[in-house]
Amino acid sequence: MNTPQHDPVRARRERVAHFNLLANRIGYLFMALAISCFVMAYAFGFKGPLVTVVIVSIIIGSILLAPSIVIGYAVKAAEREDRENGI
């Protein structure tokens, strides 16, 4: 029988949570980049390269954050369910 310390499901969930945290941080970093470049673009008159960086940063940040947020809630719900069931 698998003990909670050596449960392969919990080990895999921990790995997923680790990669999820990494994707979450990188996604928010791209969003911060988009915001800062938008402020600079606003100050300099919306020149082409800055607008491109804003758009690309928002797209990459959204691609990383959308599944990351959902997976984060799923991992937290699974952990909460395990605690409630005494596992």
Phi and psi restraints in degrees (value plus and minus 20) as a CYANA .aco file:
   2 ASN   PHI    -101.9   -61.9
   2 ASN   PSI     107.2   147.2
   3 THR   PHI    -102.9   -62.9
   3 THR   PSI     140.1   180.1
   4 PRO   PHI     -79.1   -39.1
   4 PRO   PSI     -46.9    -6.9
   5 GLN   PHI     -94.2   -54.2
   5 GLN   PSI     -45.4    -5.4
   6 HIS   PHI    -140.0  -100.0
   6 HIS   PSI       4.8    44.8
   7 ASP   PHI     -94.0   -54.0
   7 ASP   PSI     100.7   140.7
   8 PRO   PHI     -86.2   -46.2
   8 PRO   PSI     -48.8    -8.8
   9 VAL   PHI     -88.3   -48.3
   9 VAL   PSI     -63.2   -23.2
  10 ARG   PHI     -88.4   -48.4
  10 ARG   PSI     -55.2   -15.2
  11 ALA   PHI     -85.0   -45.0
  11 ALA   PSI     -62.8   -22.8
  12 ARG   PHI     -87.0   -47.0
  12 ARG   PSI     -59.6   -19.6
  13 ARG   PHI     -81.5   -41.5
  13 ARG   PSI     -57.2   -17.2
  14 GLU   PHI     -86.8   -46.8
  14 GLU   PSI     -60.3   -20.3
  15 ARG   PHI     -83.3   -43.3
  15 ARG   PSI     -63.8   -23.8
  16 VAL   PHI     -81.9   -41.9
  16 VAL   PSI     -62.2   -22.2
  17 ALA   PHI     -83.2   -43.2
  17 ALA   PSI     -57.3   -17.3
  18 HIS   PHI     -84.6   -44.6
  18 HIS   PSI     -69.3   -29.3
  19 PHE   PHI     -86.4   -46.4
  19 PHE   PSI     -53.3   -13.3
  20 ASN   PHI     -84.6   -44.6
  20 ASN   PSI     -62.3   -22.3
  21 LEU   PHI     -83.0   -43.0
  21 LEU   PSI     -60.1   -20.1
  22 LEU   PHI     -83.3   -43.3
  22 LEU   PSI     -66.2   -26.2
  23 ALA   PHI     -83.5   -43.5
  23 ALA   PSI     -57.6   -17.6
  24 ASN   PHI     -82.8   -42.8
  24 ASN   PSI     -67.2   -27.2
  25 ARG   PHI     -85.0   -45.0
  25 ARG   PSI     -62.1   -22.1
  26 ILE   PHI     -86.9   -46.9
  26 ILE   PSI     -59.7   -19.7
  27 GLY   PHI     -81.3   -41.3
  27 GLY   PSI     -65.5   -25.5
  28 TYR   PHI     -87.6   -47.6
  28 TYR   PSI     -50.6   -10.6
  29 LEU   PHI     -83.9   -43.9
  29 LEU   PSI     -62.5   -22.5
  30 PHE   PHI     -85.3   -45.3
  30 PHE   PSI     -56.2   -16.2
  31 MET   PHI     -86.1   -46.1
  31 MET   PSI     -60.1   -20.1
  32 ALA   PHI     -83.9   -43.9
  32 ALA   PSI     -59.5   -19.5
  33 LEU   PHI     -81.7   -41.7
  33 LEU   PSI     -62.6   -22.6
  34 ALA   PHI     -82.2   -42.2
  34 ALA   PSI     -62.8   -22.8
  35 ILE   PHI     -85.6   -45.6
  35 ILE   PSI     -65.3   -25.3
  36 SER   PHI     -86.4   -46.4
  36 SER   PSI     -59.2   -19.2
  37 CYS   PHI     -88.7   -48.7
  37 CYS   PSI     -53.1   -13.1
  38 PHE   PHI     -84.4   -44.4
  38 PHE   PSI     -62.2   -22.2
  39 VAL   PHI     -83.2   -43.2
  39 VAL   PSI     -62.6   -22.6
  40 MET   PHI     -85.3   -45.3
  40 MET   PSI     -60.5   -20.5
  41 ALA   PHI     -83.6   -43.6
  41 ALA   PSI     -58.4   -18.4
  42 TYR   PHI     -83.3   -43.3
  42 TYR   PSI     -61.4   -21.4
  43 ALA   PHI     -90.0   -50.0
  43 ALA   PSI     -54.2   -14.2
  44 PHE   PHI    -119.2   -79.2
  44 PHE   PSI     -16.5    23.5
  45 GLY   PHI      72.6   112.6
  45 GLY   PSI       7.6    47.6
  46 PHE   PHI      33.5    73.5
  46 PHE   PSI      40.2    80.2
  47 LYS   PHI     -96.2   -56.2
  47 LYS   PSI     137.3   177.3
  48 GLY   PHI     -71.7   -31.7
  48 GLY   PSI     -73.4   -33.4
  49 PRO   PHI     -82.7   -42.7
  49 PRO   PSI     -60.7   -20.7
  50 LEU   PHI     -86.4   -46.4
  50 LEU   PSI     -59.0   -19.0
  51 VAL   PHI     -84.7   -44.7
  51 VAL   PSI     -59.1   -19.1
  52 THR   PHI     -83.2   -43.2
  52 THR   PSI     -62.7   -22.7
  53 VAL   PHI     -83.4   -43.4
  53 VAL   PSI     -60.8   -20.8
  54 VAL   PHI     -81.0   -41.0
  54 VAL   PSI     -69.3   -29.3
  55 ILE   PHI     -84.0   -44.0
  55 ILE   PSI     -66.8   -26.8
  56 VAL   PHI     -84.1   -44.1
  56 VAL   PSI     -60.8   -20.8
  57 SER   PHI     -84.2   -44.2
  57 SER   PSI     -60.9   -20.9
  58 ILE   PHI     -85.4   -45.4
  58 ILE   PSI     -61.3   -21.3
  59 ILE   PHI     -85.3   -45.3
  59 ILE   PSI     -68.4   -28.4
  60 ILE   PHI     -84.2   -44.2
  60 ILE   PSI     -63.6   -23.6
  61 GLY   PHI     -81.2   -41.2
  61 GLY   PSI     -60.6   -20.6
  62 SER   PHI     -88.1   -48.1
  62 SER   PSI     -60.1   -20.1
  63 ILE   PHI     -82.8   -42.8
  63 ILE   PSI     -57.5   -17.5
  64 LEU   PHI     -98.7   -58.7
  64 LEU   PSI     -60.0   -20.0
  65 LEU   PHI     -98.2   -58.2
  65 LEU   PSI     -56.7   -16.7
  66 ALA   PHI     -77.7   -37.7
  66 ALA   PSI     -75.7   -35.7
  67 PRO   PHI     -90.6   -50.6
  67 PRO   PSI     -49.9    -9.9
  68 SER   PHI     -83.2   -43.2
  68 SER   PSI     -61.1   -21.1
  69 ILE   PHI     -86.6   -46.6
  69 ILE   PSI     -63.6   -23.6
  70 VAL   PHI     -85.2   -45.2
  70 VAL   PSI     -65.2   -25.2
  71 ILE   PHI     -85.1   -45.1
  71 ILE   PSI     -57.0   -17.0
  72 GLY   PHI     -80.3   -40.3
  72 GLY   PSI     -64.5   -24.5
  73 TYR   PHI     -84.7   -44.7
  73 TYR   PSI     -57.1   -17.1
  74 ALA   PHI     -85.5   -45.5
  74 ALA   PSI     -62.9   -22.9
  75 VAL   PHI     -84.7   -44.7
  75 VAL   PSI     -63.3   -23.3
  76 LYS   PHI     -84.0   -44.0
  76 LYS   PSI     -59.9   -19.9
  77 ALA   PHI     -86.0   -46.0
  77 ALA   PSI     -59.9   -19.9
  78 ALA   PHI     -86.0   -46.0
  78 ALA   PSI     -61.0   -21.0
  79 GLU   PHI     -84.8   -44.8
  79 GLU   PSI     -61.9   -21.9
  80 ARG   PHI     -82.9   -42.9
  80 ARG   PSI     -61.2   -21.2
  81 GLU   PHI     -85.0   -45.0
  81 GLU   PSI     -59.5   -19.5
  82 ASP   PHI     -82.3   -42.3
  82 ASP   PSI     -62.6   -22.6
  83 ARG   PHI     -84.5   -44.5
  83 ARG   PSI     -61.9   -21.9
  84 GLU   PHI     -84.6   -44.6
  84 GLU   PSI     -53.0   -13.0
  85 ASN   PHI    -108.4   -68.4
  85 ASN   PSI     -20.1    19.9
  86 GLY   PHI      55.6    95.6
  86 GLY   PSI       4.3    44.3
